[in-house]
Amino acid sequence: MQSVRIGLIGVGGICAAVHYPGLSLIPDVEVAGICEPNDALRAQRQQEWGIAHVYADSETFFHEVKPDAVVIATPNKFHRELILEALANGCHVLCEKPLGLDYAETVQIYNAAKAAGVVHMMAFTYRFVPGMNFLRHLVQSGELGEIRHARFQRLQDWGPFAIGWRQYKEMAGSGELGDMGIHRLDFAQDLLGPIVAVCGAVRQWEERTRTHDGQTVPRQDVEDWVAWLADFESGATGVFEMGKLTKGYGPDGGHDLAEINGSKASAVYRLHTPHEVSFAKAGRGEVYQTIPVPEEFLKRPGSPRTPGEGDPVRAFRYDQAWEFASAIREGRDAVPSFYDGMRAQAVADAILESAGERRWVDVPR
Ligand SMILES: NC(=O)c1ccc[n+]([C@@H]2O[C@H](COP(=O)([O-])OP(=O)(O)OC[C@H]3O[C@@H](n4cnc5c(N)ncnc54)[C@H](O)[C@@H]3O)[C@@H](O)[C@H]2O)c1
């Protein structure tokens, strides 16, 4: 098997929770170096993960490590410049969401990656949930019939405290929309095809000027809540709602739900029960039954992960690293790619425009 040397750029929360453990499972994938400007965190990860080559700045990192590929998991503001630098160094890139701060940035990034001829991939992790894999199959195989309606909710309760770089437009691009909404835009379009028009609304409730340990920070300038109606090109309707102050029904006080209503049947995915879906035939009196996700949809083919091992709400995310490494080795496009990151951002920008102008907005094609 071709060995792949991968560098990690930004080794905060998501890198430790998903990228590093996912890559560590794959035979002949080496985490070859780290780029992280936070001195204490860089030293901590070096020790925890036993990585010799760690650097504070990206220029030295690329020069010294010469990775085949990188995973970029920094605050959103830095995605574009780091991707362009990685491409200039001939690297394949897996980038966290959202791809850029706005649609114009994502178009530039996608075009650059395409021109560079490398593998480019988005960390749209929910594409890898077993329940989502099965839902995709049910839609694409026609088992649900013609898809008429769909609804998507990511309801969470983060409380009133400061949430770091995420609460500033300059660093994040947007609030809940770029944080949780962008994933739902991606998997909605993966399941049902392009969204062509939206009618959105946003709200900001909290100022988030206090940290958990009592410090004062500048006030939040992005939305805590976002909702939108969507027209899909297919004719299906979508109803989306996400919030950071919206209690949900899951074990952590939040929930993530996708419900699809077709002419033959309806099916429901829930993140917190990732190994089952609800399914009901169409018609009055037909009620939802819980069905287990069939074995073939529990993980990506060949993935070294053992389904059922570890926290089920986290472990499926390791398949993302497997997809990235496999695309590099097989010389094919990764799924989802920067194209998907760009198309999700096109809709996200249209939602903000719609909310600002209080009217329906067509999504640029
Ligand atoms: N796919 C998902 O489910 C998911 C979940 C959480 C976060 N994310 C995304 O991952 C990214 C990181 O989020 P996080 O929660 O890990 O944030 P974080 O703040 O925990 O970690 C980000 C790290 O990047 C480092 N960093 C900042 N500037 C850098 C630079 N120029 N070069 C290298 N490192 C730099 C920071 O010091 C920090 O350690 C964001 O884009 C976020 O939207 C995705």
The ligand as an ORCA input file, in Angstrom:
! r2SCAN-3c Opt
* xyz 0 1
  N     -16.654     18.965     10.827
  C     -17.094     19.192     12.059
  O     -17.984     18.529     12.555
  C     -16.428     20.308     12.856
  C     -16.553     20.353     14.259
  C     -15.872     21.352     14.939
  C     -15.117     22.284     14.248
  N     -15.051     22.238     12.887
  C     -14.254     23.211     12.121
  O     -12.883     22.944     12.386
  C     -12.132     24.149     12.411
  C     -11.430     24.270     13.755
  O     -12.399     24.244     14.785
  P     -11.996     23.793     16.273
  O     -13.260     23.643     17.007
  O     -11.050     22.656     16.248
  O     -11.252     25.123     16.743
  P     -10.129     25.268     17.849
  O     -10.081     26.705     18.187
  O     -10.324     24.248     18.933
  O      -8.776     24.858     17.077
  C      -8.242     25.619     16.031
  C      -6.715     25.570     16.153
  O      -6.151     26.236     15.014
  C      -4.988     26.931     15.475
  N      -4.630     27.966     14.510
  C      -5.060     29.245     14.420
  N      -4.470     29.867     13.382
  C      -3.662     28.975     12.795
  C      -2.792     29.024     11.671
  N      -2.673     30.143     10.933
  N      -2.083     27.921     11.363
  C      -2.221     26.809     12.098
  N      -3.040     26.689     13.175
  C      -3.753     27.772     13.501
  C      -5.415     27.475     16.830
  O      -4.304     27.847     17.614
  C      -6.191     26.299     17.396
  O      -5.379     25.423     18.134
  C     -13.129     25.262     12.109
  O     -13.112     25.537     10.730
  C     -14.472     24.650     12.494
  O     -15.556     25.218     11.781
  C     -15.691     21.270     12.206
*
